Amino acid sequence: MAEQHEHTHDDEHGHDHAQAEQAEQAPVKVIGEEPDLTKGTARPITVVGNPVLHRECKVVTEFDAELSALIDDMFQSMYAAAGVGLAANQIGVDAKVFVYDCPDDENVRHIGHVINPVLEELPVGSRTLDDGNEGCLSVPTAYAELARPDFAVVTGQDKDGNPVRLEGTGFFARCLQHETDHLNGYLYIDRLSKRDRKDALRQMAEGTASYATVPNN
């Protein structure tokens, strides 16, 4: 998932402005542990149209050194692309894993990973929709307004196979939903109207990613 963004057609200026605002607002609290950035290698990001993004990923059954190495690579790849969340299929790996380093609306920074995430269904009466803008590293330079619940719960496992349960509000809730969608084969633009999807793809076509991507042949 891309950083929170003030939606504007002057995309580069808006991105710089959002980064400047974030730099001025240090997180008041950190939940989770920062990854060891001496490990792992950044990989290029797959973009919309790549088949791995458009099908459900495989359930992870082996909790081993290879999985830990994948998570290291995913954190490196997410940071290299200045993202706040990244799913395994966004670096071409068919596995239900995502990583995140994402603030919520109270400026609390959440860092971690989830294996085999499942998004809990919320009772209809408890849902409050947030019409925030959303972006995706796999749809570079594009943003669109998308209504999502402002609270989300994801359950899954950590890299050692232990159960985890995450609760998110605001922007972090959006991140949890966005990344779980990825692993089920959906991009955020799949939830847009045809007109808004077309506009997001136009933004992508007119922009230039600031990070390495995998071309679709």
Backbone hydrogen bonds in HBPLUS format (Angstrom, degrees):
<---DONOR---> <-ACCEPTOR-->    atom                        ^
c    i                          cat <-CA-CA->   ^        H-A-AA   ^      H-
h    n   atom  resd res      DA  || num        DHA   H-A  angle D-A-AA Bond
n    s   type  num  typ     dist DA aas  dist angle  dist       angle   num
A0084-VAL N   A0001-MET O   2.90 MM  83  5.63 164.8  1.93 155.9 161.1     1
A0002-ALA N   A0135-GLY O   3.21 MM 133  4.94 170.7  2.22 103.4 105.7     2
A0014-GLY N   A0010-ASP O   3.06 MM   4  6.26 163.5  2.09 157.3 162.6     3
A0015-HIS N   A0011-ASP O   2.93 MM   4  6.12 154.9  2.00 151.2 157.6     4
A0016-ASP N   A0012-GLU O   3.09 MM   4  6.34 162.7  2.12 150.0 153.9     5
A0017-HIS N   A0013-HIS O   2.93 MM   4  6.14 158.6  1.98 150.8 157.1     6
A0018-ALA N   A0014-GLY O   2.94 MM   4  6.14 158.7  1.98 148.1 153.2     7
A0019-GLN N   A0015-HIS O   2.99 MM   4  6.25 159.2  2.04 149.5 155.1     8
A0020-ALA N   A0016-ASP O   2.93 MM   4  6.15 154.9  1.99 148.1 155.1     9
A0021-GLU N   A0017-HIS O   2.99 MM   4  6.26 157.2  2.04 149.9 155.6    10
A0022-GLN N   A0018-ALA O   3.00 MM   4  6.27 158.8  2.05 148.4 154.0    11
A0023-ALA N   A0019-GLN O   2.91 MM   4  6.13 152.5  1.99 147.4 155.1    12
A0024-GLU N   A0020-ALA O   3.12 MM   4  6.36 143.8  2.25 142.8 151.5    13
A0025-GLN N   A0022-GLN O   3.10 MM   3  5.15 140.2  2.27  97.5 109.0    14
A0028-VAL N   A0107-ASN O   3.14 MM  79  6.15 143.9  2.28 139.1 149.0    15
A0109-ARG N   A0029-LYS O   2.85 MM  80  6.18 163.2  1.88 166.1 162.0    16
A0031-ILE N   A0109-ARG O   2.75 MM  78  6.13 164.9  1.77 166.1 171.2    17
A0111-ILE N   A0031-ILE O   2.90 MM  80  6.25 160.9  1.94 165.2 167.1    18
A0039-LYS N   A0036-ASP O   3.15 MM   3  5.95 163.7  2.18 119.9 123.8    19
A0045-ILE N   A0212-ALA O   2.96 MM 167  6.32 165.2  1.98 137.8 136.1    20
A0214-VAL N   A0045-ILE O   2.84 MM 169  5.84 149.5  1.93 140.1 138.9    21
A0046-THR N   A0090-GLN O   2.77 MM  44  5.05 163.4  1.79 135.4 141.3    22
A0050-ASN N   A0047-VAL O   3.01 MM   3  6.01 160.2  2.06 152.6 157.4    23
A0048-VAL N   A0138-SER O   2.89 MM  90  5.77 153.4  1.96 162.2 154.1    24
A0053-LEU N   A0050-ASN O   2.98 MM   3  5.82 159.0  2.03 129.4 134.9    25
A0054-HIS N   A0051-PRO O   3.01 MM   3  5.32 156.2  2.07 112.2 119.7    26
A0057-CYS N   A0183-LEU O   2.92 MM 126  5.33 174.1  1.92 146.8 148.3    27
A0096-LYS N   A0058-LYS O   2.90 MM  38  5.88 136.1  2.10 171.6 162.7    28
A0067-LEU N   A0064-ASP O   3.14 MM   3  5.39 123.0  2.48 101.0 114.1    29
A0068-SER N   A0064-ASP O   3.14 MM   4  6.55 159.7  2.18 150.5 156.1    30
A0069-ALA N   A0065-ALA O   2.92 MM   4  6.11 153.5  1.99 146.3 153.5    31
A0070-LEU N   A0066-GLU O   3.00 MM   4  6.23 147.8  2.10 140.3 148.9    32
A0071-ILE N   A0067-LEU O   3.01 MM   4  6.35 159.0  2.06 152.8 157.5    33
A0072-ASP N   A0068-SER O   3.04 MM   4  6.35 154.4  2.10 145.4 152.2    34
A0073-ASP N   A0069-ALA O   3.00 MM   4  6.30 159.1  2.04 147.9 153.0    35
A0074-MET N   A0070-LEU O   2.84 MM   4  6.11 149.3  1.93 148.8 158.4    36
A0075-PHE N   A0071-ILE O   2.99 MM   4  6.28 157.8  2.04 153.2 157.2    37
A0076-GLN N   A0072-ASP O   3.13 MM   4  6.38 167.3  2.14 150.4 153.8    38
A0077-SER N   A0073-ASP O   2.85 MM   4  6.03 155.3  1.91 146.5 153.9    39
A0078-MET N   A0074-MET O   2.86 MM   4  6.00 158.3  1.90 148.9 154.6    40
A0079-TYR N   A0075-PHE O   2.99 MM   4  6.19 168.3  2.00 156.4 158.8    41
A0080-ALA N   A0076-GLN O   2.94 MM   4  6.05 155.4  2.00 144.5 152.0    42
A0081-ALA N   A0077-SER O   3.14 MM   4  6.28 140.1  2.30 139.6 148.8    43
A0083-GLY N   A0078-MET O   2.89 MM   5  5.12 178.8  1.89 151.6 151.2    44
A0082-ALA N   A0079-TYR O   2.99 MM   3  4.78 159.6  2.03 101.3 107.3    45
A0101-ASP N   A0084-VAL O   2.94 MM  17  5.00 164.5  1.96 130.1 132.7    46
A0086-LEU N   A0099-VAL O   2.98 MM  13  5.42 155.2  2.05 148.1 148.5    47
A0099-VAL N   A0086-LEU O   2.90 MM  13  5.42 158.1  1.95 154.3 159.5    48
A0090-GLN N   A0087-ALA O   2.90 MM   3  5.46 152.3  1.98 115.3 124.4    49
A0088-ALA N   A0097-VAL O   2.90 MM   9  5.46 152.6  1.98 165.3 161.8    50
A0091-ILE N   A0088-ALA O   3.02 MM   3  5.69 165.9  2.04 118.2 122.8    51
A0093-VAL N   A0088-ALA O   3.05 MM   5  5.13 159.7  2.09 132.5 126.7    52
A0092-GLY N   A0089-ASN O   3.08 MM   3  4.53 157.7  2.13  97.4  98.0    53
A0095-ALA N   A0093-VAL O   3.05 MM   2  5.77 126.3  2.35 107.5  92.3    54
A0097-VAL N   A0095-ALA O   2.94 MM   2  5.78 122.5  2.28 112.8  96.3    55
A0116-ASN N   A0096-LYS O   2.76 MM  20  4.91 167.5  1.78 145.1 145.3    56
A0098-PHE N   A0114-VAL O   3.02 MM  16  5.54 154.6  2.08 152.8 160.5    57
A0114-VAL N   A0098-PHE O   2.88 MM  16  5.54 152.7  1.96 159.0 165.3    58
A0100-TYR N   A0112-GLY O   2.92 MM  12  5.53 149.3  2.02 156.7 154.4    59
A0112-GLY N   A0100-TYR O   3.01 MM  12  5.53 155.3  2.08 151.0 149.8    60
A0102-CYS N   A0110-HIS O   2.78 MM   8  5.21 145.3  1.90 152.5 156.2    61
A0110-HIS N   A0102-CYS O   2.82 MM   8  5.21 166.0  1.84 137.1 142.0    62
A0104-ASP N   A0108-VAL O   2.91 MM   4  5.50 140.5  2.07 142.1 154.4    63
A0107-ASN N   A0104-ASP O   3.06 MM   3  5.36 154.9  2.13 116.1 117.6    64
A0115-ILE N   A0157-GLN O   2.75 MM  42  4.91 156.0  1.81 151.1 154.0    65
A0157-GLN N   A0115-ILE O   2.92 MM  42  4.91 150.0  2.01 139.1 146.6    66
A0118-VAL N   A0155-THR O   2.78 MM  37  5.31 145.0  1.90 154.0 163.6    67
A0155-THR N   A0118-VAL O   2.97 MM  37  5.31 160.9  2.01 148.4 151.4    68
A0120-GLU N   A0153-VAL O   2.88 MM  33  5.55 168.9  1.90 159.2 162.9    69
A0126-SER N   A0123-PRO O   2.90 MM   3  5.45 151.4  1.99 116.6 125.4    70
A0127-ARG N   A0124-VAL O   3.24 MM   3  5.54 168.8  2.25 113.7 116.7    71
A0150-ASP N   A0128-THR O   2.86 MM  22  5.90 149.8  1.95 164.5 169.0    72
A0130-ASP N   A0148-ARG O   2.70 MM  18  5.41 163.8  1.73 150.5 154.1    73
A0148-ARG N   A0130-ASP O   3.05 MM  18  5.41 153.8  2.12 138.1 142.8    74
A0146-LEU N   A0132-GLY O   3.05 MM  14  6.07 169.1  2.06 161.2 158.1    75
A0134-GLU N   A0144-ALA O   2.79 MM  10  5.49 150.7  1.87 141.4 149.1    76
A0144-ALA N   A0134-GLU O   3.05 MM  10  5.49 153.1  2.12 145.0 152.8    77
A0139-VAL N   A0136-CYS O   2.95 MM   3  5.16 162.0  1.99 109.8 115.3    78
A0142-ALA N   A0139-VAL O   3.31 MM   3  6.02 156.4  2.37 142.1 143.4    79
A0170-GLY N   A0150-ASP O   2.91 MM  20  4.84 139.5  2.08 138.4 135.7    80
A0152-ALA N   A0168-GLY O   2.92 MM  16  5.22 153.9  1.99 147.0 151.5    81
A0168-GLY N   A0152-ALA O   2.83 MM  16  5.22 158.9  1.87 156.3 159.8    82
A0154-VAL N   A0166-LEU O   2.91 MM  12  5.18 156.4  1.97 145.0 152.9    83
A0166-LEU N   A0154-VAL O   2.77 MM  12  5.18 170.3  1.78 160.9 163.6    84
A0156-GLY N   A0164-VAL O   3.00 MM   8  5.32 150.3  2.09 149.3 148.5    85
A0164-VAL N   A0156-GLY O   2.91 MM   8  5.32 156.3  1.97 126.6 127.4    86
A0158-ASP N   A0162-ASN O   2.80 MM   4  5.38 141.8  1.95 144.5 157.3    87
A0161-GLY N   A0158-ASP O   2.89 MM   3  5.26 166.0  1.91 118.2 122.3    88
A0173-ALA N   A0169-THR O   3.29 MM   4  4.61 152.8  2.37  96.2  99.6    89
A0173-ALA N   A0170-GLY O   3.13 MM   3  5.27 120.4  2.50  98.7 113.1    90
A0174-ARG N   A0170-GLY O   3.14 MM   4  6.54 152.9  2.21 147.7 155.4    91
A0175-CYS N   A0171-PHE O   2.99 MM   4  6.30 150.7  2.08 142.9 151.0    92
A0176-LEU N   A0172-PHE O   2.97 MM   4  6.28 161.6  2.00 153.6 156.7    93
A0177-GLN N   A0173-ALA O   3.12 MM   4  6.37 159.9  2.16 149.8 154.7    94
A0178-HIS N   A0174-ARG O   2.85 MM   4  5.98 160.3  1.89 151.1 157.4    95
A0179-GLU N   A0175-CYS O   2.91 MM   4  6.07 169.5  1.92 160.4 161.3    96
A0180-THR N   A0176-LEU O   3.14 MM   4  6.16 157.4  2.19 139.3 145.9    97
A0181-ASP N   A0177-GLN O   2.95 MM   4  6.05 156.1  2.01 145.9 152.9    98
A0182-HIS N   A0178-HIS O   3.13 MM   4  6.48 152.7  2.21 142.4 149.2    99
A0183-LEU N   A0179-GLU O   3.34 MM   4  6.70 156.3  2.40 147.1 150.6   100
A0184-ASN N   A0181-ASP O   2.93 MM   3  5.11 143.2  2.07 105.0 116.7   101
A0186-TYR N   A0181-ASP O   2.95 MM   5  5.10 167.1  1.97 135.5 133.7   102
A0185-GLY N   A0182-HIS O   2.92 MM   3  5.16 159.4  1.97 111.0 115.1   103
A0190-ASP N   A0187-LEU O   2.91 MM   3  5.39 150.5  2.00 112.2 121.3   104
A0191-ARG N   A0188-TYR O   3.00 MM   3  5.50 159.1  2.05 113.0 119.8   105
A0192-LEU N   A0189-ILE O   3.23 MM   3  5.15 163.8  2.26 101.6 106.2   106
A0197-ARG N   A0193-SER O   2.84 MM   4  6.01 158.3  1.88 156.8 163.3   107
A0198-LYS N   A0194-LYS O   2.99 MM   4  6.09 158.9  2.03 143.2 149.0   108
A0199-ASP N   A0195-ARG O   2.98 MM   4  6.26 150.2  2.08 142.9 151.3   109
A0200-ALA N   A0196-ASP O   2.94 MM   4  6.19 154.3  2.00 145.6 151.9   110
A0201-LEU N   A0197-ARG O   2.98 MM   4  6.27 161.3  2.02 154.0 158.5   111
A0202-ARG N   A0198-LYS O   2.95 MM   4  6.16 142.7  2.09 139.8 150.6   112
A0203-GLN N   A0199-ASP O   2.92 MM   4  6.24 156.8  1.97 149.0 154.7   113
A0204-MET N   A0200-ALA O   3.00 MM   4  6.30 156.4  2.06 146.7 153.1   114
A0205-ALA N   A0201-LEU O   2.92 MM   4  6.14 157.1  1.98 143.2 149.2   115
A0206-GLU N   A0202-ARG O   2.95 MM   4  6.15 146.7  2.06 149.5 158.3   116
A0207-GLY N   A0203-GLN O   2.98 MM   4  6.05 126.4  2.27 140.9 154.5   117
A0207-GLY N   A0204-MET O   3.24 MM   3  5.16 139.1  2.41  94.8 106.1   118
